[in-house]
C-alpha cells in the first residue's frame, strides 16, 4: 500500500480564535519527525524535530511561522541544534529561507524538511564543529542602520519588529528626515537582520511593486559601550521632526558618542 504523502494541508484549524494544537508524526527517509502546531493570532507556529545529515544523524529543531497568507507568503523559519554551532544554524536557516522564496506558493513545509536532508545542504556544516565555540559567550554589539524609504509602513515595520523578536535583538526605529534603525544584541543576529533586509521584499517601490531594501547602509557596528550596559528594551518605533529631537533620542538611550560618530553620514 502506498503511504499518503504527508503535507501541511492535512492540518485543519476550524476555530482561529482558539489556542488549538495539532500533532502529526510521520517518517521521511528513515527519520522521525514530530509536528507540533500552535495557533497564534498572526498565524500558525509549527515545530519539527528532525534528524538530518544522513549517517551522521544531527538533531535539528525547526520552527516555522506560517502567516495567515501562507502559502502565498513564505514562512519565517528559526533553526536550533545542540549538535551545531550558532553560525551553522544561521547558515541552515538562510538556505531554508532562500529555498522557501524560490518555491511555488503552495504548502511547502514538508518539502523544505525533505530538501534539508539533502547532502548538499548539510555539506557546509561538516567541518566546523570547533568553529565559534567562543560565540556562546558573545558580547553585545550595537549597530545603526540607515534605510532608504518606508512606503508600506505597516508591512515594513511589522517585519522589523518580528525579526528583532526572532533574533533576540532590541532596538529603535527612528522615523524622520533620516530613517534609522538602532540594534543591540549578538553580532551574528545583527548580521542576519541586515541580510533579511536585503533579501526579503519588505516594502513597495514608487510603482507599488514589492521590493527589497537594497539601499540599506550600516552606518556603524561596534561592541556596546559600558555606558549602554543596561541596554535597550524591546523594539520601539519613534518619530522625530528635527535634528534636536533626534539628538534627544540618542541622549535618552545614552548613545551620544555613537551619535557623534554617525553624524557626518547623516549630513551627506
C-alpha positions in Angstrom: 0.0 0.0 0.0 1.3 3.4 -0.9 1.7 5.7 2.1 0.0 9.1 1.8 2.4 11.9 1.1 2.4 14.0 4.3 1.6 17.6 3.8 0.9 20.6 5.9 -2.5 20.9 4.3 -3.6 18.0 6.5 -3.6 20.4 9.4 -7.1 22.0 9.6 -7.9 24.7 12.1 -11.6 25.4 12.3 -11.5 27.8 15.2 -9.0 30.6 14.5 -9.6 32.3 17.9 -8.8 29.2 20.0 -5.4 28.1 21.1 -5.8 24.9 19.1 -2.9 22.4 18.9 -2.3 19.6 16.4 0.4 16.9 16.4 1.4 14.7 13.4 4.1 12.1 13.3 5.5 10.8 10.0 8.7 9.3 8.6 10.8 10.7 5.8 13.9 8.9 4.6 14.0 6.8 7.9 14.0 9.9 10.1 11.2 10.5 12.6 9.6 14.0 12.6 7.3 15.4 15.2 5.0 18.2 14.2 3.5 20.4 16.9 1.2 23.2 15.7 0.1 26.1 17.9 -2.3 28.7 16.6 -1.2 32.3 17.2 -3.0 35.5 16.5 -0.8 36.2 13.5 -0.7 32.7 12.1 0.5 29.2 13.0 3.7 28.1 14.7 4.9 24.6 13.6 7.8 22.9 15.3 9.6 20.0 13.7 12.3 18.0 15.4 14.3 16.3 12.7 17.4 14.1 12.3 19.4 15.3 9.3 22.9 14.7 7.9 22.5 11.1 6.9 24.6 8.6 8.9 25.9 11.4 11.0 22.5 11.9 12.5 22.4 15.6 13.6 19.4 16.6 15.6 17.9 19.9 14.4 14.8 21.7 15.6 12.9 23.8 13.0 10.3 26.4 13.9 8.1 27.5 11.1 5.9 30.6 11.5 3.1 30.3 8.9 1.4 33.7 8.4 -2.3 34.0 7.7 -1.5 34.4 4.0 0.6 31.2 3.9 1.4 29.6 1.5 1.1 32.8 -0.7 3.6 34.3 1.8 6.6 32.0 2.7 7.1 31.0 6.3 9.5 32.6 8.7 12.0 30.0 9.9 14.1 29.5 13.1 16.8 26.8 13.4 18.3 25.5 16.6 20.5 22.4 17.4 22.6 21.1 20.2 24.8 19.4 17.6 25.7 22.5 15.6 27.2 25.9 16.4 25.2 29.1 16.3 26.8 30.1 13.0 26.0 26.8 11.4 22.3 27.1 12.4 22.3 30.6 10.8 23.7 29.1 7.7 21.0 26.4 7.5 18.3 29.0 8.2 19.5 31.2 5.4 19.5 28.2 3.0 15.9 27.3 4.0 14.7 30.9 3.6 16.2 31.1 0.2 14.7 27.8 -0.8 11.3 28.8 0.5 11.4 32.0 -1.5 12.1 30.0 -4.7 9.3 27.5 -4.3 5.8 27.9 -5.8 3.2 29.4 -3.4 1.7 26.1 -2.2 2.2 24.1 1.1 5.9 23.7 1.4 6.9 22.8 5.0 7.3 19.1 4.3 9.1 19.8 1.0 11.6 22.1 2.9 12.3 19.4 5.5 13.0 16.8 2.8 15.2 19.3 1.0 17.2 20.0 4.2 18.1 16.3 4.4 19.9 16.5 1.1 23.7 16.1 1.5 24.4 19.2 -0.5 22.6 21.3 2.2 24.4 19.7 5.2 27.8 19.6 3.5 28.7 23.2 4.7 28.1 22.0 8.3 30.5 19.1 8.4 33.9 20.7 9.1 33.1 23.4 11.7 32.2 21.8 15.0 35.1 23.5 16.7 34.1 26.8 15.0 33.0 29.7 17.1 32.8 27.9 20.4 33.5 31.3 22.0 30.3 32.6 20.4 28.5 31.1 23.3 29.9 34.0 25.2 29.2 36.6 22.6 29.5 40.1 23.7 26.7 42.5 22.9 27.1 44.7 19.8 25.3 47.9 18.7 24.6 48.8 15.1 22.9 51.8 13.4 21.4 51.2 10.0 20.1 53.7 7.5 17.0 52.9 5.4 16.2 54.5 2.1 12.4 54.7 2.4 9.4 53.1 4.1 6.3 53.3 1.9 4.3 50.2 3.0 4.6 51.3 6.7 2.5 48.6 8.4 4.2 45.7 6.5 7.7 47.1 6.8 7.5 47.9 10.5 5.8 44.6 11.2 8.6 42.7 9.6 11.3 44.7 11.5 9.5 44.0 14.8 9.1 40.3 14.0 12.8 39.9 13.0 14.0 41.7 16.1 12.0 39.4 18.3 13.0 36.2 16.4 16.7 37.2 16.5 16.6 38.4 20.2 17.5 41.9 19.3 16.4 45.1 20.9 16.3 48.5 19.2 14.7 51.6 18.0 13.2 52.6 14.6 13.6 56.4 14.2 11.4 57.9 11.5 12.2 61.4 10.2 14.4 63.0 7.6 16.7 60.0 8.0 15.2 56.6 8.7 17.5 54.9 11.3 17.4 51.5 12.9 19.4 51.0 16.2 20.0 47.4 17.0 21.6 45.7 20.1 22.3 42.0 20.5 24.6 39.3 19.4 26.7 40.3 16.3 25.6 37.2 14.2 22.0 38.1 14.8 22.6 41.7 13.8 24.2 40.4 10.5 21.2 38.1 10.0 18.8 41.1 10.4 20.8 43.0 7.8 20.7 40.0 5.4 17.0 39.7 5.8 16.6 43.4 5.0 18.4 43.0 1.7 16.9 39.6 0.6 13.2 39.9 1.7 10.7 42.1 -0.1 9.9 44.4 2.8 8.5 47.4 1.0 7.0 48.7 -2.3 8.7 50.9 -4.9 7.2 54.1 -6.4 5.1 52.0 -8.8 3.7 49.9 -6.0 5.7 46.7 -6.7 7.1 44.8 -3.8 10.8 45.5 -3.4 13.9 44.7 -1.2 15.8 47.2 0.9 18.9 47.2 -1.4 19.9 50.8 -0.3 20.3 49.9 3.4 23.6 51.1 4.9 25.3 50.1 8.1 26.5 53.4 9.5 28.3 51.8 12.4 28.7 48.4 14.1 30.6 48.2 17.3 30.7 46.4 20.7 28.3 48.1 23.1 29.9 50.6 25.3 29.9 50.4 29.1 27.5 53.4 29.2 24.9 51.2 27.5 25.4 48.3 29.8 21.7 48.3 30.7 20.8 48.1 27.0 17.7 48.9 25.1 14.3 47.3 26.0 12.1 45.9 23.2 11.8 47.3 19.7 10.3 50.8 19.8 9.2 53.0 16.9 9.7 56.8 17.4 9.2 59.7 15.1 11.2 62.9 15.2 10.7 66.2 13.4 14.1 68.0 13.7 17.8 67.4 14.4 17.4 68.5 18.1 14.7 65.9 18.6 16.9 63.2 17.0 19.8 64.3 19.3 17.4 64.0 22.3 16.6 60.4 21.3 20.3 59.4 21.4 20.7 61.3 24.7 17.8 59.4 26.2 19.4 56.0 25.4 22.9 57.1 26.4 24.3 56.8 22.9 25.6 60.3 22.3 29.1 59.0 21.5 27.7 56.8 18.8 25.5 59.6 17.5 28.6 61.8 17.1 30.3 59.1 15.0 27.4 58.7 12.6 26.5 62.4 12.4 28.8 63.0 9.3 26.9 60.3 7.4 23.6 61.9 8.2 24.8 65.2 6.8 25.6 63.7 3.4 
